[in-house]
Amino acid sequence: MELPTILISIVTYNSKHIFRVLDNLKKEIGNESGIRIVIFDNNSDKEYKRQLEKYGDFVDITFYHENKGFGFGHNHNLLNASEKYFLIFNPDIIVTKENLFQMVTVMENDESIALLVPKVCNEDGSIQHLMRRRVTVFDYAIRFIPFGFVKRLFAKRLAAYECRDIPQDRLVDINMGSGCFMLIRGDIYKGINGFDDRYFMYFEDTDLCLTLNHKNKRVVYTPFSHVVHFYERGSHKNKKLFKIFVKSMIKFFNKWGWKWI
């Protein structure tokens, strides 16, 4: 199969997995002429930048002078690009050529799909439940409350919220997928002006999916392709990241309307 053009966009800030990720991409797709990889570095440490520069023969790198966040970096990479497909790609993702090509084939065979997300797994093969059926303040509160009995009390609600019952034998239209790995048509991404970069980090992927939903563009999950995600759950462990999460959540609900339950 002759692939259409694909631009892989990676935004990084001292991401500890990036070099393993780039080594994997070089092994998997290093000889594919139709695929371009661009990295936007959000002012990482000097040593990190020096290490990143060693991949300059394989990727295009922008070293920005400050950290402007996830959406800003991807918009910088993508809004003026001409490739048919854009792949929003976290610096902590491992993907095989086979899985990527399977996703492109799905998009090529069904032009009604605007954005496609795969099954996201841990290294041991277990599934990370990163898709969302709805977004409410109550659901986020349950996720962050550290008491196990509360999570058990609302286990069915959390399972529904995380789409744990989603079919694994067919393509499924979904409301919201994870920004760790999203394959989107380039013209559609540019048509909605990409991510809302008022979010520094968190919620920009949910916002993007809802924007597509409101424009009657399909967001689809495929269980037939998978990636490995070194999921850190930073907002659950780091006070600074949790504050960023809360600020983004407030911006999100101010924009889309406050839904409490």
MIGU-957549 format. One record per residue (C-alpha): x, y, z. Coordinates in steps of 0.25 Angstrom, whole numbers, plus 5000, padded with zeros to 4 digits. Example, Ala and Ser with C-alpha at 12.3 -4.5 7.8 and 13.67 -1.06 7.14 Angstrom:
BEGIN
    x    y    z
 5049 4982 5031
 5055 4996 5029
***
This chain:
BEGIN
    x    y    z
 5000 5000 5000
 5005 5014 4996
 5003 5023 5008
 4997 5037 5008
 5006 5047 5014
 5006 5048 5029
 5012 5058 5039
 5015 5053 5053
 5015 5064 5063
 5022 5063 5076
 5022 5073 5087
 5032 5071 5098
 5037 5077 5111
 5048 5069 5118
 5040 5056 5115
 5048 5045 5120
 5043 5035 5110
 5045 5043 5097
 5059 5036 5093
 5053 5022 5094
 5041 5027 5086
 5050 5033 5075
 5058 5021 5074
 5046 5013 5072
 5040 5022 5062
 5054 5022 5054
 5053 5007 5054
 5039 5006 5050
 5037 5017 5040
 5051 5022 5037
 5050 5018 5023
 5036 5023 5020
 5038 5036 5011
 5023 5040 5012
 5024 5042 5027
 5030 5054 5034
 5033 5056 5049
 5033 5069 5055
 5037 5072 5070
 5033 5085 5077
 5042 5086 5090
 5036 5095 5101
 5049 5100 5106
 5055 5088 5112
 5068 5087 5120
 5081 5089 5112
 5086 5075 5113
 5072 5070 5109
 5073 5079 5097
 5087 5074 5093
 5082 5060 5094
 5070 5064 5085
 5079 5070 5075
 5085 5057 5072
 5072 5053 5065
 5073 5065 5055
 5076 5056 5043
 5062 5049 5046
 5053 5059 5051
 5050 5074 5049
 5052 5081 5063
 5047 5095 5068
 5054 5099 5081
 5044 5110 5087
 5049 5120 5097
 5038 5117 5107
 5028 5107 5111
 5015 5110 5104
 5008 5097 5106
 5003 5085 5099
 4993 5091 5089
 5002 5103 5086
 5013 5094 5082
 5004 5085 5073
 4998 5097 5066
 5012 5102 5063
 5015 5089 5057
 5002 5086 5049
 4994 5098 5045
 5003 5102 5033
 5006 5088 5029
 5001 5081 5016
 5001 5067 5019
 4988 5059 5018
 4988 5053 5032
 4993 5059 5045
 4997 5050 5056
 4997 5056 5070
 5007 5048 5077
 5011 5048 5092
 5026 5047 5095
 5023 5035 5103
 5017 5026 5092
 5022 5013 5085
 5015 5009 5072
 5018 4999 5062
 5018 5002 5047
 5007 4992 5045
 4998 4998 5055
 5000 5012 5049
 4997 5007 5035
 4985 5000 5040
 4979 5013 5045
 4982 5020 5032
 4975 5010 5024
 4963 5011 5033
 4963 5026 5030
 4966 5024 5015
 4954 5014 5014
 4944 5023 5021
 4945 5038 5018
 4934 5041 5028
 4944 5039 5040
 4950 5052 5044
 4959 5047 5056
 4963 5032 5060
 4968 5027 5073
 4974 5013 5076
 4974 5004 5088
 4984 5010 5098
 4991 5000 5106
 5001 4999 5117
 5014 4991 5115
 5008 4978 5120
 4997 4979 5110
 4986 4984 5120
 4977 4994 5114
 4977 5009 5119
 4963 5014 5119
 4966 5028 5114
 4953 5031 5106
 4942 5039 5112
 4927 5037 5110
 4923 5050 5117
 4930 5061 5125
 4924 5066 5139
 4930 5072 5151
 4925 5060 5159
 4932 5050 5151
 4945 5057 5152
 4943 5058 5167
 4941 5043 5168
 4954 5040 5161
 4963 5049 5169
 4957 5046 5183
 4967 5036 5189
 4958 5028 5197
 4956 5014 5191
 4942 5012 5197
 4937 5024 5190
 4942 5019 5176
 4935 5005 5180
 4922 5012 5183
 4922 5019 5169
 4929 5008 5162
 4918 5006 5151
 4918 5021 5149
 4933 5022 5147
 4933 5010 5138
 4922 5017 5129
 4930 5030 5129
 4943 5023 5125
 4936 5015 5114
 4940 5002 5120
 4929 4995 5113
 4933 4999 5099
 4932 4988 5089
 4946 4982 5085
 4941 4975 5072
 4937 4987 5063
 4939 5002 5061
 4932 5011 5070
 4928 5025 5070
 4932 5032 5083
 4930 5046 5089
 4944 5048 5094
 4958 5041 5092
 4971 5043 5098
 4981 5053 5092
 4993 5044 5095
 4991 5038 5081
 4981 5044 5071
 4980 5042 5055
 4973 5054 5049
 4971 5059 5035
 4980 5071 5033
 4969 5079 5026
 4959 5077 5038
 4970 5080 5048
 4973 5093 5041
 4958 5096 5038
 4956 5097 5053
 4969 5104 5056
 4975 5093 5063
 4975 5092 5079
 4970 5103 5087
 4983 5108 5093
 4977 5115 5104
 4979 5102 5111
 4993 5100 5116
 4991 5085 5118
 4980 5076 5120
 4966 5077 5114
 4971 5082 5100
 4968 5068 5095
 4954 5067 5101
 4951 5081 5095
 4956 5077 5081
 4947 5065 5081
 4935 5073 5086
 4938 5083 5075
 4938 5072 5065
 4925 5066 5071
 4918 5080 5070
 4922 5081 5055
 4916 5067 5053
 4930 5061 5050
 4932 5047 5054
 4942 5043 5065
 4944 5028 5065
 4951 5017 5073
 4958 5005 5067
 4961 4993 5075
 4969 4987 5064
 4981 4996 5066
 4988 4999 5079
 5000 5007 5084
 5007 5006 5097
 5006 5018 5106
 5016 5021 5118
 5005 5027 5126
 5010 5035 5138
 4997 5041 5143
 5004 5053 5147
 4992 5061 5152
 4990 5051 5162
 5004 5051 5168
 5009 5065 5166
 5003 5077 5173
 5008 5087 5162
 5001 5078 5151
 4989 5077 5159
 4987 5092 5160
 4989 5093 5145
 4979 5082 5143
 4969 5090 5152
 4971 5103 5144
 4969 5096 5131
 4956 5089 5136
 4951 5103 5140
 4954 5108 5126
 4947 5096 5120
 4934 5097 5128
 4934 5112 5126
 4934 5110 5111
 4925 5098 5110
 4916 5100 5122
 4917 5095 5136
 4911 5080 5137
 4912 5076 5151
 4906 5062 5151
***
